[in-house]
């Protein structure tokens, strides 16, 4: 049985799958079904002919995924424009979907802020609203993720949901992809009002500062005392490095005083397991670029 998006919002709100503040659907949405949901003419980046690319439609929605013969074809993700209040789709929602020659076809997953998900089924449709609800089907866990460097206002909405709805008991820590090629994450720390980046390194037992940053922080008046040297195991084998004590270091809402740190001769500061373990119980949500301290 096919259900409209208005039915989805009512049912899902009662089931606590989509935030209760969902907007009422726009009834003109179905009447104005486009002949093509996304066109290669509005390609934002990538290959919207025969490859992987992103296109923006007239509603401001973004499709990022596979294309064939200038039409969406295969696996992809629709990032709905959160400023389009007439769409009736909760702000910050994305849709993991499959296209067949430009039409929605097959199982899809509505993914709303807070990890609220619902499986649905499309049958060669050009209408976002025309689907069958499939709550018994496990939501899809993978998707084409829009590059972090490409703007989508829904990101901040999804992050804010976690911060306002009791998901965290001890705060949150923002993390960011190191680059589109490198899947590592970094976070920003603070030393006496000075911000500096740290690469998450769960293979490093001790937090380490680069030689350049140690010099810079000292020049800015931060107390960093040399305590000697020690042998560290690295990806390149055993290496002897200087050890220091820094007067304070803040990561998220946690501040460490008189913290022992190593010295790395790379360009990156490393956040080691001495601090990561101090987070205690936490949940990493890479898609939202957050660590939730539970």
ZARODREN-313141 format. One line per field, with one value per residue (C-alpha): residue number from 1; x negated, z, y. Coordinates in Angstrom, 3 decimals. Each point is the difference from the previous one (the first is absolute). Layout:
n <- c(NUM; ...)
xx <- c(X; ...)
zz <- c(Z; ...)
yy <- c(Y; ...)
//
This chain:
n <- c(1; 2; 3; 4; 5; 6; 7; 8; 9; 10; 11; 12; 13; 14; 15; 16; 17; 18; 19; 20; 21; 22; 23; 24; 25; 26; 27; 28; 29; 30; 31; 32; 33; 34; 35; 36; 37; 38; 39; 40; 41; 42; 43; 44; 45; 46; 47; 48; 49; 50; 51; 52; 53; 54; 55; 56; 57; 58; 59; 60; 61; 62; 63; 64; 65; 66; 67; 68; 69; 70; 71; 72; 73; 74; 75; 76; 77; 78; 79; 80; 81; 82; 83; 84; 85; 86; 87; 88; 89; 90; 91; 92; 93; 94; 95; 96; 97; 98; 99; 100; 101; 102; 103; 104; 105; 106; 107; 108; 109; 110; 111; 112; 113; 114; 115; 116; 117; 118; 119; 120; 121; 122; 123; 124; 125; 126; 127; 128; 129; 130; 131; 132; 133; 134; 135; 136; 137; 138; 139; 140; 141; 142; 143; 144; 145; 146; 147; 148; 149; 150; 151; 152; 153; 154; 155; 156; 157; 158; 159; 160; 161; 162; 163; 164; 165; 166; 167; 168; 169; 170; 171; 172; 173; 174; 175; 176; 177; 178; 179; 180; 181; 182; 183; 184; 185; 186; 187; 188; 189; 190; 191; 192; 193; 194; 195; 196; 197; 198; 199; 200; 201; 202; 203; 204; 205; 206; 207; 208; 209; 210; 211; 212; 213; 214; 215; 216; 217; 218; 219; 220; 221; 222; 223; 224; 225; 226; 227; 228; 229; 230; 231; 232; 233; 234; 235; 236; 237; 238; 239; 240; 241; 242; 243; 244; 245; 246; 247; 248; 249; 250; 251; 252; 253; 254; 255; 256; 257; 258; 259; 260; 261; 262; 263; 264; 265; 266; 267; 268; 269; 270; 271; 272; 273; 274; 275; 276; 277; 278; 279; 280; 281; 282; 283; 284; 285; 286; 287; 288; 289; 290; 291; 292; 293; 294)
xx <- c(0.000; -1.430; -0.200; -0.635; -2.622; 2.719; 0.853; -3.709; -0.336; 3.093; -0.931; -3.648; 0.588; 2.185; -2.730; -2.645; -1.991; 0.034; -0.074; 3.463; -0.634; 0.271; 1.576; 3.379; -0.459; 0.602; 2.906; -1.268; -3.055; 1.742; 1.822; -3.262; -1.862; -2.992; -0.670; -3.445; -0.927; -3.639; -1.674; -3.592; 0.544; -0.181; -3.069; -1.867; -3.073; -1.174; 1.215; 3.761; -0.182; -1.434; -1.585; 0.457; 1.143; 2.244; 2.885; 2.280; 3.656; 2.270; 1.080; -3.591; -0.194; -3.330; -0.409; -3.443; -0.536; -0.255; 0.966; 0.444; 0.788; 0.546; 2.600; -0.228; -0.402; -1.020; -0.811; -0.015; 1.136; 2.444; -0.798; 3.203; -0.175; 0.812; 1.060; 2.797; 2.668; 2.760; -1.364; 1.341; -3.199; -1.573; -2.986; -3.315; 1.434; -1.766; 1.235; -2.200; 1.466; -0.408; 0.796; 0.965; -0.493; 0.898; 2.901; 0.095; 0.075; -0.563; -0.615; -0.937; -0.594; 1.159; -2.681; 1.027; -1.945; -0.890; -0.429; 3.768; 0.432; 2.838; -0.178; 2.307; 0.476; 0.286; 1.196; -1.362; 1.309; -0.797; 1.883; -1.887; 3.336; 1.048; -1.437; 0.985; -0.982; -2.244; -0.666; -0.943; -2.972; -3.293; -0.977; -3.011; -3.143; -2.238; 0.432; -1.748; -1.165; -0.132; -3.582; -0.489; -1.353; 3.281; 2.580; 3.294; 1.882; 1.513; -3.320; 0.313; 3.639; -0.939; -2.878; 2.173; 2.574; -2.563; -0.988; 3.555; 1.746; -1.795; -2.151; -3.072; -0.432; -3.463; -0.179; -1.113; -3.256; -0.017; -2.060; -0.721; -1.304; -3.716; 0.558; 2.203; -2.738; -1.139; 2.797; -1.585; 1.616; -1.339; 1.327; -0.932; -1.649; -0.778; -3.022; 0.333; 2.443; -2.063; 1.706; -1.907; 1.008; -0.492; 0.147; 1.843; -2.561; 1.236; -3.285; -1.988; -0.249; -0.852; 1.151; -2.737; -0.666; -1.976; -3.350; 1.362; 2.990; -2.156; -2.135; 3.068; 1.743; -3.133; -0.278; 3.588; -0.862; 1.314; -2.047; -1.407; -2.816; -2.401; -0.047; -2.401; 0.462; 1.503; 0.278; 3.297; 1.329; 1.110; 1.024; -3.647; -1.352; -1.442; -1.046; -1.298; 1.959; -0.063; 2.657; 1.539; 2.551; 2.487; 1.812; 3.478; 1.856; 3.757; 1.814; 3.758; 1.173; -2.947; -3.091; -3.215; -2.579; -3.748; 0.460; -2.966; -0.325; -2.438; -1.598; 0.679; -2.057; 2.923; 2.205; 2.961; 0.800; 1.207; 2.820; -1.059; 1.723; -0.967; 2.631; 2.364; 0.279; 0.747; 3.151; 1.445; 3.081; 0.663; 1.668; -1.582; 2.432; -2.222; 2.910; 0.876; -3.667; 0.610; -1.186; 2.737; -1.311; 2.508)
zz <- c(0.000; -1.040; 2.565; -0.428; 1.902; 2.261; 1.049; 0.600; 2.352; 2.030; 0.373; 0.646; 2.600; 1.990; -0.395; 1.101; -3.191; -1.285; 2.199; 1.112; -1.244; -3.606; -2.335; -1.573; -3.614; -2.896; -2.029; -3.152; 0.172; -1.672; -2.552; -1.245; -0.708; -2.200; -3.220; 1.428; 3.687; -0.673; -3.208; -1.187; -1.126; 3.670; 0.846; 2.937; -0.137; -1.122; -3.029; -0.534; -3.343; 0.652; 3.432; 3.498; 0.389; 1.805; -1.453; 1.550; -1.069; -0.010; 3.598; 1.208; 0.690; -0.746; -1.535; 0.403; -1.504; -3.188; -3.479; -3.319; -3.325; 1.728; 2.440; 3.642; -0.176; 2.894; 3.616; 1.331; 2.674; -0.168; 2.423; 0.405; 0.154; 3.652; -1.028; -2.199; 2.699; -2.541; -0.744; 3.270; 0.522; 3.464; -0.134; -0.094; -1.677; -2.705; -2.092; -0.852; -3.277; -3.221; -3.408; -3.149; -3.147; 1.862; 2.039; 3.662; 0.058; 2.817; 3.729; 1.482; 3.482; 1.420; 2.476; 2.277; 2.783; 2.967; -2.068; -0.461; -3.021; -1.957; -2.933; -2.968; -3.471; -3.297; -3.281; -2.968; 1.316; -0.584; 3.160; 3.306; 1.815; -1.795; 1.943; 2.003; 3.652; 0.910; 3.756; 0.176; -2.326; 1.640; -0.982; -2.246; 1.946; -2.816; -2.370; -2.380; 2.402; -1.368; 0.309; 3.204; -1.987; -1.912; 1.874; 1.167; 2.730; 1.283; 1.625; 2.702; 0.634; 0.510; 2.310; 2.013; 0.539; 1.853; 2.155; 0.995; 0.520; 2.887; -2.121; 1.928; 3.773; 0.014; -3.161; -3.576; -1.922; -3.622; -2.414; -3.649; -2.915; -0.486; -3.774; -2.655; -0.689; 3.570; 2.102; 3.308; 2.185; 1.844; 2.785; 1.324; 3.392; 1.982; 1.999; 1.957; -2.592; -2.962; -2.280; -1.642; -2.000; 1.180; -2.174; 1.710; 0.321; 1.934; -0.799; 1.962; 3.742; 0.850; -1.292; -1.946; -1.276; -3.130; 0.378; -1.810; 2.341; 3.094; -1.228; -0.864; 3.334; 1.939; -1.987; 1.014; 3.683; 0.610; 2.597; -1.579; 1.998; -1.413; 2.240; -1.895; -2.749; -0.454; -2.628; -1.895; -2.356; -3.296; -3.438; -0.994; 2.948; 3.360; 0.260; 2.877; 0.511; 2.469; 2.715; 1.362; 2.554; -1.247; 2.594; -1.400; -3.001; -0.657; -2.300; -0.174; 3.570; 1.572; 1.215; 0.892; 2.236; 0.060; -2.807; -1.152; -3.783; -2.503; -2.920; -3.597; -2.904; -2.393; -0.786; 1.942; 3.707; 1.160; 2.461; 1.709; 2.084; 3.252; -0.801; -2.095; 2.858; 2.372; -1.996; 1.688; -1.662; -3.285; -3.340; -3.236; -2.678; -3.031; -2.286; 2.269; 0.830; 3.723; 3.007; 2.622; 3.568; 1.627)
yy <- c(0.000; 3.383; 2.750; 3.696; 1.957; 1.409; -3.585; -0.656; 2.972; -0.933; -3.652; 0.581; 2.696; -2.404; -2.643; 2.525; -0.552; 3.572; 3.121; 1.098; 3.533; -1.203; 2.527; -0.670; -1.139; 2.333; -1.268; 1.654; -2.246; -2.935; 2.148; 1.449; -3.230; 0.738; -1.862; -0.677; 0.245; 0.918; 1.120; -0.074; 3.613; 1.057; -2.096; 1.564; -2.211; -3.413; -1.945; 0.341; -1.784; -3.445; -0.034; 1.398; 3.572; 2.473; 1.977; 2.634; 0.236; 3.052; -0.712; 0.201; -3.751; -1.672; -3.453; -1.540; -3.420; -2.016; 1.176; -1.788; 1.640; 3.353; -1.340; -1.154; -3.755; -2.230; 0.753; 3.568; 2.443; 2.913; 2.833; 1.999; 3.774; 0.879; 3.514; -1.356; 0.013; -0.713; -3.470; -1.431; -1.992; 0.470; 2.343; -1.838; -3.107; -1.973; -2.927; -2.986; -1.190; -1.924; 1.422; -1.881; 2.078; 3.198; -1.421; -0.992; -3.778; -2.491; 0.203; 3.361; 1.431; 3.334; 1.095; 2.889; 1.791; -2.171; -3.146; -0.434; -2.262; -1.566; -2.431; 0.578; -1.472; 1.871; -1.460; 1.972; 3.298; 3.661; 0.951; 0.177; -0.430; -3.209; -2.917; -3.048; 0.004; -2.965; 0.287; -3.696; 0.543; 0.929; 3.572; 0.309; 0.783; 1.202; 2.901; 2.329; 2.700; 3.513; 1.294; 1.952; 2.933; 0.330; 2.128; -1.522; 1.863; -3.237; -0.941; 2.652; -0.984; -3.649; 0.916; 2.378; -2.738; -2.128; 2.938; 0.959; -3.312; -1.624; -2.299; 1.100; 0.034; 1.553; 2.072; -0.466; 0.292; 1.119; -2.060; 0.694; -2.076; 0.574; 0.080; -1.587; -2.566; -0.610; -1.527; 1.061; 2.658; 2.988; 2.215; 3.408; 0.425; 3.124; 1.085; 3.271; 1.362; -1.219; -2.539; -2.821; -3.096; -3.586; -3.072; -2.891; -2.781; -3.022; -1.740; 2.586; -0.605; 3.602; 3.357; 1.779; 3.497; 0.757; 1.755; 3.057; 0.294; -0.380; 2.895; 2.067; -0.569; 0.887; 3.231; 0.773; -0.366; -3.531; -1.913; -3.179; -1.625; -2.562; -3.100; -2.240; -2.561; -3.435; -2.709; -0.186; -2.627; 1.520; -1.239; 0.443; -1.976; 1.055; 3.619; 2.135; 3.208; 2.864; 0.106; 3.180; 1.155; 2.598; 2.101; -0.703; -1.370; 0.095; -2.420; 0.552; 0.647; -1.848; 1.847; -1.838; 1.715; -0.664; -2.505; -2.056; 0.105; -1.357; 1.801; -0.971; 1.228; -0.317; 2.985; -1.442; 0.083; -3.411; -0.645; -3.216; -2.622; 1.730; 2.674; -2.116; -2.533; 2.875; 0.711; -3.101; -1.442; 1.739; -0.551; 1.156; 1.171; 0.595; 0.935; 2.919; 0.747; -0.395; -1.958; -0.326; -0.319; -2.353)
//
